[in-house]
Amino acid sequence: MKLIKPSYAMLILGLMAPLANAADYCIATGGGYGNGGSSFIGKGFTLPAAGACAPWSGFVKTASTVIAISSGAGCRSSDGKSLELTISSTDPAYLGLGVASADHIKFCPGGATGCPYGGGTGSGTFSNGSAKAQTCTAALIKLPAIHD
């Protein structure tokens, strides 16, 4: 068995650390959670490069205590201006057993300036109305052990 020199091991661990602690990505629809809308929290989601897609997994917060577990994909336009996501979510206590919601969200991560269609929109179970990137605060990304 060949041992890796400590300097190489530290380099490898240093390169892997950002992957393990990737930042979360948050999207507010209809004003966002706490403001009459919903917030989608992508755990470890990073914006894909122009013309590429990335998997989405996390949860959506809505109403005052509803949290649904979510998965889907986000794709960036070839010019890099817009991001489009399709997200499916489940919450048996809120939606019912075996029921999944579907949401489609489209917005420009860089803001409305230069956005080819003005502002962002969301349509679906949890995302009717406007859509835009949202700051992921500690309170927003908190997933309580008990919720509906």
Summary of the structure (lengths in Angstrom):
residues: 148
radius of gyration: 17.6
end to end distance: 51.1
largest distance: 59.3
contacts: 430
relative contact order: 0.19
helix: 16%
strand: 39%
